[in-house]
Amino acid sequence: MLLAGIGPAVTAFISGHYRIKEKKLDLDAEIQRRQHKFFDLRKADTIARYLSSAGIVCKNGHIGNMDAFGGSFSEIYLYVDSSLWPLIDEINNQLVFGSGDFNAAADNLAKLAKALSNDSRNYHKDPNHSHK
């Protein structure tokens, strides 16, 4: 008789234990999804700021307000593929470090934007990067 009373209690305990584990896994997945979303938003914002501020410099033909461009000048490297770094280096050199070739910088900026657009399209097609 005693064993008959313990069986349901043990079953309830085990069931509750696995529900807690399942809930923890769900919460961990949600945290990871939110971290990915934050990273994606930060990445998009940084790239947009860099392209916009560098474009303004190209259009105006001088640095002007260095804060806008300087804010994303090095941060962009965190969010783009390393294969694009030489192009970014060239743009930065053309705009900041003396060559002052704003037309060439504008051409390179267009190349960068196109490359980033292709990367973005491939990123969203990759099932490993989809966010629910």
FIZAKE-91290 format. One record per residue: residue in three letters; x, y, z of N, C-alpha, C, O, CB in turn. Coordinates in steps of 0.02 Angstrom, whole numbers. Glycine has a CB too. Layout:
<drentis>
+------+--------+--------+--------+--------+--------+--------+--------+--------+--------+--------+--------+--------+--------+--------+--------+
| rest |   n_c1 |   n_c2 |   n_c3 |  ca_c1 |  ca_c2 |  ca_c3 |   c_c1 |   c_c2 |   c_c3 |   o_c1 |   o_c2 |   o_c3 |  cb_c1 |  cb_c2 |  cb_c3 |
+------+--------+--------+--------+--------+--------+--------+--------+--------+--------+--------+--------+--------+--------+--------+--------+
|  ala |      X |      Y |      Z |      X |      Y |      Z |      X |      Y |      Z |      X |      Y |      Z |      X |      Y |      Z |
...
+------+--------+--------+--------+--------+--------+--------+--------+--------+--------+--------+--------+--------+--------+--------+--------+
</drentis>
This chain:
<drentis>
+------+--------+--------+--------+--------+--------+--------+--------+--------+--------+--------+--------+--------+--------+--------+--------+
| rest |   n_c1 |   n_c2 |   n_c3 |  ca_c1 |  ca_c2 |  ca_c3 |   c_c1 |   c_c2 |   c_c3 |   o_c1 |   o_c2 |   o_c3 |  cb_c1 |  cb_c2 |  cb_c3 |
+------+--------+--------+--------+--------+--------+--------+--------+--------+--------+--------+--------+--------+--------+--------+--------+
|  met |     42 |    -59 |      0 |      0 |      0 |      0 |     44 |     63 |      0 |     29 |    112 |    -34 |    -47 |      0 |     61 |
|  leu |     97 |     60 |     38 |    144 |    117 |     42 |    174 |    131 |    -26 |    180 |    189 |    -46 |    199 |    104 |     93 |
|  leu |    194 |     78 |    -62 |    224 |     87 |   -128 |    174 |    117 |   -177 |    194 |    154 |   -222 |    250 |     20 |   -154 |
|  ala |    111 |    100 |   -170 |     60 |    127 |   -215 |     54 |    203 |   -206 |     36 |    237 |   -254 |     -7 |     93 |   -202 |
|  gly |     66 |    228 |   -148 |     62 |    300 |   -135 |    125 |    337 |   -157 |    122 |    396 |   -174 |     49 |    313 |    -62 |
|  ile |    182 |    303 |   -155 |    245 |    335 |   -174 |    252 |    342 |   -249 |    281 |    391 |   -273 |    304 |    295 |   -146 |
|  gly |    226 |    294 |   -287 |    232 |    294 |   -360 |    209 |    359 |   -392 |    248 |    388 |   -431 |    193 |    237 |   -389 |
|  pro |    149 |    383 |   -379 |    126 |    446 |   -409 |    168 |    506 |   -388 |    178 |    553 |   -427 |     53 |    458 |   -392 |
|  ala |    192 |    505 |   -326 |    233 |    560 |   -302 |    300 |    563 |   -339 |    323 |    616 |   -359 |    246 |    555 |   -226 |
|  val |    330 |    504 |   -349 |    393 |    501 |   -386 |    382 |    522 |   -459 |    422 |    559 |   -486 |    422 |    429 |   -383 |
|  thr |    329 |    499 |   -489 |    313 |    518 |   -558 |    303 |    593 |   -564 |    328 |    624 |   -611 |    250 |    480 |   -581 |
|  ala |    268 |    622 |   -516 |    257 |    695 |   -517 |    322 |    732 |   -509 |    334 |    782 |   -542 |    207 |    715 |   -462 |
|  phe |    365 |    708 |   -464 |    430 |    739 |   -453 |    473 |    738 |   -517 |    501 |    788 |   -537 |    468 |    705 |   -396 |
|  ile |    477 |    679 |   -548 |    517 |    673 |   -609 |    488 |    716 |   -665 |    526 |    750 |   -701 |    521 |    599 |   -632 |
|  ser |    424 |    715 |   -671 |    391 |    756 |   -723 |    405 |    831 |   -711 |    420 |    867 |   -758 |    315 |    743 |   -724 |
|  gly |    400 |    853 |   -650 |    414 |    923 |   -633 |    486 |    941 |   -646 |    501 |    996 |   -669 |    396 |    937 |   -560 |
|  his |    531 |    895 |   -630 |    602 |    907 |   -642 |    616 |    919 |   -716 |    653 |    964 |   -734 |    644 |    846 |   -616 |
|  tyr |    586 |    878 |   -759 |    598 |    886 |   -831 |    562 |    948 |   -859 |    587 |    978 |   -907 |    574 |    824 |   -868 |
|  arg |    506 |    967 |   -830 |    473 |   1029 |   -851 |    517 |   1089 |   -835 |    522 |   1136 |   -874 |    404 |   1036 |   -817 |
|  ile |    550 |   1087 |   -777 |    595 |   1142 |   -758 |    654 |   1145 |   -805 |    674 |   1199 |   -827 |    620 |   1132 |   -685 |
|  lys |    683 |   1087 |   -822 |    739 |   1086 |   -870 |    717 |   1113 |   -938 |    754 |   1151 |   -970 |    766 |   1013 |   -877 |
|  glu |    658 |   1093 |   -960 |    632 |   1116 |  -1024 |    622 |   1192 |  -1024 |    638 |   1226 |  -1072 |    567 |   1080 |  -1041 |
|  lys |    596 |   1217 |   -970 |    584 |   1289 |   -963 |    651 |   1327 |   -964 |    656 |   1380 |   -995 |    546 |   1305 |   -898 |
|  lys |    701 |   1300 |   -930 |    768 |   1330 |   -930 |    797 |   1332 |  -1001 |    826 |   1382 |  -1021 |    815 |   1292 |   -883 |
|  leu |    789 |   1278 |  -1038 |    813 |   1277 |  -1107 |    777 |   1329 |  -1150 |    808 |   1362 |  -1191 |    803 |   1207 |  -1138 |
|  asp |    712 |   1336 |  -1139 |    673 |   1386 |  -1176 |    698 |   1457 |  -1159 |    706 |   1499 |  -1203 |    598 |   1380 |  -1159 |
|  leu |    711 |   1469 |  -1095 |    736 |   1535 |  -1074 |    805 |   1549 |  -1102 |    820 |   1604 |  -1124 |    737 |   1540 |   -998 |
|  asp |    849 |   1499 |  -1101 |    916 |   1506 |  -1130 |    912 |   1522 |  -1204 |    949 |   1565 |  -1229 |    957 |   1442 |  -1118 |
|  ala |    868 |   1489 |  -1240 |    859 |   1501 |  -1312 |    834 |   1572 |  -1323 |    855 |   1605 |  -1371 |    810 |   1450 |  -1343 |
|  glu |    789 |   1596 |  -1282 |    762 |   1664 |  -1288 |    817 |   1716 |  -1275 |    821 |   1766 |  -1309 |    703 |   1675 |  -1240 |
|  ile |    858 |   1704 |  -1225 |    914 |   1749 |  -1210 |    961 |   1752 |  -1269 |    983 |   1806 |  -1289 |    952 |   1726 |  -1146 |
|  gln |    978 |   1695 |  -1297 |   1023 |   1693 |  -1354 |    992 |   1729 |  -1414 |   1027 |   1765 |  -1450 |   1039 |   1619 |  -1373 |
|  arg |    928 |   1719 |  -1426 |    894 |   1753 |  -1481 |    897 |   1829 |  -1473 |    908 |   1866 |  -1521 |    820 |   1730 |  -1486 |
|  arg |    886 |   1852 |  -1411 |    888 |   1924 |  -1398 |    959 |   1952 |  -1406 |    968 |   2008 |  -1429 |    862 |   1939 |  -1328 |
|  gln |   1009 |   1913 |  -1386 |   1078 |   1935 |  -1395 |   1096 |   1940 |  -1469 |   1129 |   1988 |  -1489 |   1126 |   1886 |  -1359 |
|  his |   1073 |   1892 |  -1509 |   1085 |   1895 |  -1581 |   1050 |   1955 |  -1611 |   1078 |   1990 |  -1654 |   1061 |   1830 |  -1615 |
|  lys |    989 |   1968 |  -1589 |    951 |   2024 |  -1616 |    986 |   2090 |  -1598 |    991 |   2135 |  -1640 |    879 |   2024 |  -1589 |
|  phe |   1010 |   2096 |  -1536 |   1046 |   2157 |  -1516 |   1108 |   2166 |  -1559 |   1122 |   2221 |  -1583 |   1066 |   2153 |  -1441 |
|  phe |   1146 |   2111 |  -1569 |   1207 |   2115 |  -1610 |   1189 |   2136 |  -1681 |   1223 |   2179 |  -1710 |   1243 |   2046 |  -1611 |
|  asp |   1136 |   2106 |  -1710 |   1117 |   2124 |  -1778 |   1097 |   2197 |  -1783 |   1114 |   2230 |  -1832 |   1059 |   2079 |  -1801 |
|  leu |   1060 |   2222 |  -1734 |   1040 |   2293 |  -1735 |   1100 |   2339 |  -1728 |   1105 |   2390 |  -1762 |    989 |   2307 |  -1679 |
|  arg |   1145 |   2321 |  -1683 |   1206 |   2361 |  -1673 |   1249 |   2361 |  -1737 |   1276 |   2412 |  -1757 |   1247 |   2333 |  -1614 |
|  lys |   1254 |   2302 |  -1767 |   1293 |   2296 |  -1830 |   1262 |   2340 |  -1884 |   1298 |   2379 |  -1916 |   1294 |   2222 |  -1853 |
|  ala |   1198 |   2336 |  -1894 |   1164 |   2376 |  -1945 |   1172 |   2450 |  -1931 |   1184 |   2489 |  -1977 |   1090 |   2358 |  -1949 |
|  asp |   1166 |   2470 |  -1868 |   1173 |   2541 |  -1850 |   1244 |   2565 |  -1864 |   1253 |   2620 |  -1891 |   1155 |   2552 |  -1777 |
|  thr |   1294 |   2526 |  -1845 |   1363 |   2547 |  -1854 |   1380 |   2553 |  -1928 |   1412 |   2601 |  -1949 |   1411 |   2496 |  -1820 |
|  ile |   1359 |   2504 |  -1967 |   1373 |   2506 |  -2039 |   1338 |   2565 |  -2071 |   1367 |   2600 |  -2112 |   1351 |   2440 |  -2073 |
|  ala |   1275 |   2577 |  -2053 |   1238 |   2633 |  -2081 |   1271 |   2700 |  -2062 |   1276 |   2745 |  -2104 |   1165 |   2632 |  -2057 |
|  arg |   1293 |   2707 |  -1999 |   1327 |   2769 |  -1978 |   1392 |   2779 |  -2017 |   1407 |   2835 |  -2038 |   1342 |   2767 |  -1903 |
|  tyr |   1430 |   2725 |  -2026 |   1493 |   2731 |  -2062 |   1480 |   2752 |  -2134 |   1510 |   2800 |  -2158 |   1532 |   2664 |  -2061 |
|  leu |   1436 |   2717 |  -2169 |   1421 |   2734 |  -2239 |   1394 |   2805 |  -2246 |   1414 |   2841 |  -2292 |   1371 |   2684 |  -2268 |
|  ser |   1350 |   2823 |  -2201 |   1320 |   2890 |  -2204 |   1372 |   2945 |  -2190 |   1377 |   2993 |  -2228 |   1263 |   2896 |  -2154 |
|  ser |   1409 |   2937 |  -2137 |   1458 |   2990 |  -2120 |   1515 |   2993 |  -2170 |   1538 |   3048 |  -2187 |   1486 |   2977 |  -2050 |
|  ala |   1538 |   2936 |  -2195 |   1589 |   2937 |  -2247 |   1562 |   2967 |  -2311 |   1598 |   3003 |  -2346 |   1616 |   2865 |  -2260 |
|  gly |   1500 |   2953 |  -2327 |   1468 |   2982 |  -2386 |   1463 |   3058 |  -2381 |   1474 |   3093 |  -2431 |   1399 |   2953 |  -2396 |
|  ile |   1448 |   3083 |  -2323 |   1445 |   3156 |  -2312 |   1514 |   3187 |  -2322 |   1520 |   3240 |  -2353 |   1418 |   3172 |  -2241 |
|  val |   1565 |   3154 |  -2296 |   1633 |   3179 |  -2305 |   1650 |   3181 |  -2379 |   1678 |   3230 |  -2403 |   1684 |   3135 |  -2266 |
|  cys |   1634 |   3128 |  -2416 |   1647 |   3126 |  -2488 |   1611 |   3183 |  -2524 |   1639 |   3216 |  -2567 |   1627 |   3058 |  -2517 |
|  lys |   1549 |   3193 |  -2506 |   1507 |   3244 |  -2539 |   1533 |   3314 |  -2524 |   1537 |   3356 |  -2568 |   1434 |   3238 |  -2517 |
|  asn |   1551 |   3327 |  -2461 |   1574 |   3394 |  -2441 |   1646 |   3408 |  -2460 |   1666 |   3466 |  -2464 |   1565 |   3402 |  -2367 |
|  gly |   1685 |   3355 |  -2471 |   1754 |   3365 |  -2490 |   1800 |   3383 |  -2433 |   1857 |   3405 |  -2444 |   1759 |   3418 |  -2542 |
|  his |   1777 |   3374 |  -2372 |   1820 |   3384 |  -2313 |   1788 |   3347 |  -2254 |   1729 |   3329 |  -2255 |   1828 |   3460 |  -2297 |
|  ile |   1828 |   3336 |  -2203 |   1805 |   3299 |  -2145 |   1750 |   3336 |  -2108 |   1701 |   3304 |  -2087 |   1863 |   3286 |  -2097 |
|  gly |   1755 |   3401 |  -2100 |   1703 |   3438 |  -2064 |   1697 |   3415 |  -1993 |   1744 |   3421 |  -1953 |   1636 |   3432 |  -2100 |
|  asn |   1640 |   3387 |  -1976 |   1627 |   3363 |  -1909 |   1656 |   3292 |  -1901 |   1624 |   3243 |  -1921 |   1551 |   3363 |  -1893 |
|  met |   1715 |   3288 |  -1874 |   1750 |   3224 |  -1867 |   1714 |   3177 |  -1819 |   1724 |   3116 |  -1822 |   1821 |   3235 |  -1844 |
|  asp |   1673 |   3204 |  -1774 |   1639 |   3161 |  -1726 |   1595 |   3110 |  -1760 |   1594 |   3051 |  -1741 |   1597 |   3204 |  -1678 |
|  ala |   1558 |   3131 |  -1811 |   1512 |   3085 |  -1846 |   1550 |   3028 |  -1879 |   1533 |   2970 |  -1872 |   1470 |   3123 |  -1898 |
|  phe |   1602 |   3046 |  -1916 |   1641 |   2994 |  -1950 |   1685 |   2956 |  -1901 |   1691 |   2895 |  -1906 |   1684 |   3026 |  -2005 |
|  gly |   1715 |   2991 |  -1856 |   1761 |   2960 |  -1808 |   1727 |   2910 |  -1762 |   1758 |   2862 |  -1739 |   1793 |   3012 |  -1766 |
|  gly |   1662 |   2919 |  -1750 |   1626 |   2874 |  -1707 |   1620 |   2804 |  -1734 |   1616 |   2755 |  -1697 |   1558 |   2901 |  -1694 |
|  ser |   1619 |   2798 |  -1800 |   1612 |   2732 |  -1831 |   1674 |   2711 |  -1869 |   1677 |   2657 |  -1898 |   1552 |   2730 |  -1877 |
|  phe |   1724 |   2755 |  -1870 |   1786 |   2746 |  -1908 |   1819 |   2679 |  -1894 |   1839 |   2645 |  -1941 |   1833 |   2801 |  -1892 |
|  ser |   1826 |   2660 |  -1833 |   1858 |   2596 |  -1817 |   1808 |   2542 |  -1794 |   1822 |   2483 |  -1798 |   1910 |   2606 |  -1763 |
|  glu |   1750 |   2564 |  -1771 |   1700 |   2516 |  -1746 |   1675 |   2470 |  -1802 |   1655 |   2413 |  -1789 |   1642 |   2553 |  -1714 |
|  ile |   1675 |   2495 |  -1864 |   1649 |   2455 |  -1919 |   1686 |   2389 |  -1928 |   1658 |   2340 |  -1951 |   1652 |   2495 |  -1984 |
|  tyr |   1750 |   2389 |  -1909 |   1790 |   2328 |  -1916 |   1761 |   2270 |  -1875 |   1772 |   2212 |  -1892 |   1862 |   2341 |  -1895 |
|  leu |   1725 |   2286 |  -1822 |   1696 |   2234 |  -1780 |   1639 |   2197 |  -1814 |   1623 |   2140 |  -1796 |   1671 |   2264 |  -1715 |
|  tyr |   1609 |   2228 |  -1864 |   1547 |   2202 |  -1892 |   1550 |   2182 |  -1965 |   1499 |   2159 |  -1992 |   1494 |   2253 |  -1884 |
|  val |   1607 |   2189 |  -1996 |   1612 |   2168 |  -2067 |   1664 |   2113 |  -2074 |   1709 |   2106 |  -2033 |   1630 |   2229 |  -2112 |
|  asp |   1656 |   2075 |  -2127 |   1703 |   2021 |  -2140 |   1773 |   2050 |  -2152 |   1780 |   2103 |  -2182 |   1680 |   1980 |  -2201 |
|  ser |   1823 |   2014 |  -2129 |   1892 |   2039 |  -2135 |   1914 |   2046 |  -2207 |   1962 |   2082 |  -2221 |   1939 |   1991 |  -2099 |
|  ser |   1880 |   2014 |  -2253 |   1898 |   2022 |  -2324 |   1884 |   2094 |  -2348 |   1911 |   2116 |  -2398 |   1859 |   1972 |  -2367 |
|  leu |   1841 |   2130 |  -2312 |   1824 |   2199 |  -2330 |   1869 |   2250 |  -2296 |   1866 |   2310 |  -2312 |   1752 |   2214 |  -2312 |
|  trp |   1911 |   2229 |  -2249 |   1954 |   2275 |  -2212 |   2000 |   2316 |  -2257 |   2007 |   2376 |  -2246 |   1994 |   2237 |  -2162 |
|  pro |   2032 |   2285 |  -2308 |   2076 |   2326 |  -2351 |   2038 |   2383 |  -2386 |   2065 |   2437 |  -2394 |   2110 |   2283 |  -2403 |
|  leu |   1977 |   2370 |  -2407 |   1937 |   2422 |  -2439 |   1920 |   2477 |  -2389 |   1923 |   2536 |  -2405 |   1872 |   2392 |  -2468 |
|  ile |   1903 |   2458 |  -2327 |   1889 |   2507 |  -2275 |   1952 |   2547 |  -2259 |   1949 |   2608 |  -2250 |   1861 |   2473 |  -2211 |
|  asp |   2008 |   2512 |  -2255 |   2072 |   2547 |  -2243 |   2084 |   2600 |  -2297 |   2105 |   2656 |  -2283 |   2131 |   2496 |  -2242 |
|  glu |   2072 |   2581 |  -2359 |   2083 |   2627 |  -2415 |   2036 |   2688 |  -2410 |   2057 |   2744 |  -2420 |   2072 |   2591 |  -2482 |
|  ile |   1973 |   2675 |  -2395 |   1925 |   2731 |  -2386 |   1948 |   2777 |  -2330 |   1950 |   2838 |  -2338 |   1854 |   2704 |  -2372 |
|  asn |   1966 |   2747 |  -2273 |   1988 |   2787 |  -2216 |   2050 |   2828 |  -2233 |   2056 |   2886 |  -2215 |   2002 |   2742 |  -2156 |
|  asn |   2097 |   2797 |  -2268 |   2158 |   2832 |  -2289 |   2141 |   2890 |  -2336 |   2170 |   2944 |  -2331 |   2207 |   2784 |  -2322 |
|  gln |   2095 |   2878 |  -2382 |   2077 |   2930 |  -2430 |   2041 |   2988 |  -2395 |   2047 |   3045 |  -2417 |   2032 |   2901 |  -2484 |
|  leu |   2004 |   2973 |  -2343 |   1965 |   3026 |  -2310 |   2003 |   3061 |  -2254 |   1993 |   3120 |  -2242 |   1902 |   2997 |  -2284 |
|  val |   2045 |   3025 |  -2219 |   2073 |   3052 |  -2157 |   2148 |   3063 |  -2160 |   2173 |   3115 |  -2138 |   2057 |   3006 |  -2100 |
|  phe |   2184 |   3015 |  -2187 |   2256 |   3016 |  -2178 |   2294 |   3049 |  -2235 |   2351 |   3030 |  -2249 |   2280 |   2947 |  -2170 |
|  gly |   2263 |   3097 |  -2268 |   2303 |   3139 |  -2311 |   2293 |   3136 |  -2385 |   2306 |   3186 |  -2419 |   2370 |   3125 |  -2299 |
|  ser |   2270 |   3081 |  -2414 |   2267 |   3082 |  -2487 |   2212 |   3129 |  -2511 |   2219 |   3160 |  -2564 |   2255 |   3011 |  -2514 |
|  gly |   2158 |   3134 |  -2473 |   2104 |   3181 |  -2490 |   2072 |   3169 |  -2557 |   2043 |   3214 |  -2587 |   2131 |   3250 |  -2489 |
|  asp |   2075 |   3108 |  -2581 |   2045 |   3091 |  -2645 |   1972 |   3071 |  -2633 |   1956 |   3011 |  -2628 |   2085 |   3033 |  -2681 |
|  phe |   1930 |   3121 |  -2629 |   1860 |   3109 |  -2609 |   1820 |   3073 |  -2663 |   1774 |   3036 |  -2647 |   1826 |   3175 |  -2593 |
|  asn |   1837 |   3083 |  -2727 |   1802 |   3047 |  -2780 |   1818 |   2973 |  -2778 |   1774 |   2930 |  -2785 |   1820 |   3076 |  -2849 |
|  ala |   1882 |   2957 |  -2769 |   1901 |   2886 |  -2763 |   1871 |   2855 |  -2700 |   1850 |   2797 |  -2700 |   1979 |   2879 |  -2761 |
|  ala |   1868 |   2894 |  -2646 |   1838 |   2869 |  -2585 |   1764 |   2855 |  -2596 |   1737 |   2805 |  -2571 |   1847 |   2920 |  -2527 |
|  ala |   1730 |   2899 |  -2633 |   1659 |   2888 |  -2648 |   1649 |   2825 |  -2689 |   1603 |   2786 |  -2677 |   1629 |   2949 |  -2685 |
|  asp |   1693 |   2813 |  -2738 |   1690 |   2752 |  -2778 |   1700 |   2690 |  -2734 |   1664 |   2641 |  -2739 |   1743 |   2753 |  -2834 |
|  asn |   1750 |   2694 |  -2690 |   1763 |   2638 |  -2644 |   1706 |   2627 |  -2595 |   1691 |   2571 |  -2576 |   1828 |   2649 |  -2607 |
|  leu |   1675 |   2682 |  -2574 |   1618 |   2678 |  -2528 |   1560 |   2642 |  -2562 |   1525 |   2602 |  -2531 |   1597 |   2748 |  -2504 |
|  ala |   1550 |   2656 |  -2626 |   1497 |   2621 |  -2664 |   1513 |   2546 |  -2669 |   1468 |   2505 |  -2663 |   1489 |   2652 |  -2735 |
|  lys |   1576 |   2529 |  -2681 |   1597 |   2459 |  -2684 |   1583 |   2425 |  -2617 |   1558 |   2369 |  -2614 |   1672 |   2452 |  -2702 |
|  leu |   1600 |   2460 |  -2563 |   1589 |   2432 |  -2496 |   1515 |   2421 |  -2483 |   1495 |   2368 |  -2458 |   1618 |   2479 |  -2442 |
|  ala |   1474 |   2469 |  -2501 |   1401 |   2463 |  -2490 |   1373 |   2403 |  -2529 |   1331 |   2366 |  -2503 |   1365 |   2527 |  -2511 |
|  lys |   1397 |   2394 |  -2590 |   1373 |   2337 |  -2630 |   1396 |   2271 |  -2599 |   1357 |   2223 |  -2596 |   1399 |   2342 |  -2702 |
|  ala |   1458 |   2268 |  -2577 |   1483 |   2207 |  -2545 |   1443 |   2192 |  -2482 |   1426 |   2134 |  -2469 |   1558 |   2213 |  -2530 |
|  leu |   1429 |   2243 |  -2442 |   1391 |   2233 |  -2381 |   1319 |   2212 |  -2396 |   1290 |   2173 |  -2359 |   1392 |   2297 |  -2338 |
|  ser |   1292 |   2239 |  -2449 |   1224 |   2219 |  -2470 |   1222 |   2145 |  -2488 |   1176 |   2110 |  -2468 |   1201 |   2262 |  -2529 |
|  asn |   1272 |   2122 |  -2524 |   1275 |   2051 |  -2541 |   1283 |   2009 |  -2479 |   1251 |   1957 |  -2472 |   1333 |   2037 |  -2590 |
|  asp |   1326 |   2030 |  -2432 |   1336 |   1994 |  -2370 |   1271 |   1990 |  -2331 |   1254 |   1938 |  -2302 |   1390 |   2027 |  -2327 |
|  ser |   1234 |   2045 |  -2329 |   1172 |   2047 |  -2292 |   1120 |   1999 |  -2322 |   1085 |   1964 |  -2285 |   1144 |   2119 |  -2292 |
|  arg |   1117 |   1997 |  -2387 |   1069 |   1951 |  -2420 |   1088 |   1879 |  -2405 |   1044 |   1838 |  -2391 |   1068 |   1963 |  -2496 |
|  asn |   1152 |   1863 |  -2408 |   1174 |   1795 |  -2394 |   1162 |   1778 |  -2321 |   1146 |   1721 |  -2304 |   1248 |   1786 |  -2411 |
|  tyr |   1171 |   1826 |  -2277 |   1162 |   1816 |  -2205 |   1090 |   1795 |  -2190 |   1078 |   1749 |  -2150 |   1180 |   1880 |  -2166 |
|  his |   1043 |   1829 |  -2222 |    972 |   1814 |  -2207 |    948 |   1751 |  -2241 |    896 |   1723 |  -2221 |    929 |   1873 |  -2228 |
|  lys |    984 |   1727 |  -2292 |    967 |   1663 |  -2323 |    993 |   1605 |  -2283 |    968 |   1549 |  -2289 |    993 |   1660 |  -2393 |
|  asp |   1044 |   1617 |  -2241 |   1076 |   1564 |  -2202 |   1029 |   1544 |  -2144 |   1014 |   1585 |  -2101 |   1145 |   1587 |  -2175 |
|  pro |   1007 |   1481 |  -2143 |    961 |   1461 |  -2089 |    992 |   1464 |  -2020 |    955 |   1468 |  -1970 |    936 |   1391 |  -2101 |
|  asn |   1058 |   1464 |  -2015 |   1091 |   1469 |  -1949 |   1085 |   1539 |  -1921 |   1100 |   1549 |  -1862 |   1164 |   1449 |  -1955 |
|  his |   1066 |   1588 |  -1961 |   1061 |   1656 |  -1937 |    990 |   1683 |  -1935 |    980 |   1743 |  -1926 |   1103 |   1700 |  -1981 |
|  ser |    942 |   1639 |  -1943 |    873 |   1663 |  -1940 |    853 |   1672 |  -1867 |    871 |   1632 |  -1824 |    825 |   1615 |  -1976 |
|  his |    816 |   1724 |  -1855 |    793 |   1739 |  -1786 |    717 |   1740 |  -1787 |    686 |   1775 |  -1827 |    821 |   1808 |  -1760 |
|  lys |    688 |   1702 |  -1743 |    615 |   1699 |  -1739 |    587 |   1758 |  -1703 |    527 |   1764 |  -1695 |    592 |   1635 |  -1705 |
+------+--------+--------+--------+--------+--------+--------+--------+--------+--------+--------+--------+--------+--------+--------+--------+
</drentis>
